[in-house]
């Protein structure tokens, strides 16, 4: 789990390397509204990160493109109904990762 999380965190900056300025993003502080608008990090980048986070929590090192979209859709649906929740809360609730 930790390996996939670290891998996703390491790959995300590489995906955004073409942008004019580098930025550091604390995913724990992103709200559902910000996720849906995409004004912090592009939604497709976050979708990839979400998939890595979810798969890592299940010790699954394989990322399938169809799974990436399904996970993003589930989190997006939750976020539409709960704009003020954090993205991390949305991930946990929408994907059943609550402890």
HUQUI-V578236 format. One record per backbone hydrogen bond with DSSP energy under -0.5 kcal/mol. NH is the residue of the N-H (numbers start at 1). CO is the residue of the C=O. If there is no record, write none. Layout:
((NH & CO) (NH & CO))
This chain:
((5 & 1) (6 & 2) (7 & 3) (8 & 4) (9 & 5) (10 & 6) (11 & 7) (12 & 8) (13 & 9) (14 & 10) (15 & 11) (16 & 12) (17 & 14) (19 & 16) (27 & 25) (29 & 26) (30 & 27) (32 & 85) (33 & 83) (35 & 31) (36 & 32) (37 & 33) (38 & 34) (39 & 34) (40 & 34) (46 & 42) (47 & 43) (48 & 44) (49 & 45) (50 & 46) (51 & 47) (52 & 48) (53 & 49) (54 & 50) (55 & 51) (56 & 52) (57 & 53) (58 & 54) (58 & 55) (59 & 56) (60 & 55) (61 & 59) (64 & 62) (68 & 64) (69 & 65) (70 & 66) (71 & 67) (72 & 68) (73 & 69) (74 & 70) (75 & 71) (76 & 72) (77 & 73) (78 & 74) (79 & 75) (80 & 76) (81 & 77) (81 & 78) (82 & 78) (82 & 79) (85 & 82) (87 & 30) (90 & 86) (91 & 87) (92 & 88) (93 & 89) (94 & 90) (95 & 91) (96 & 93) (97 & 92) (98 & 92))
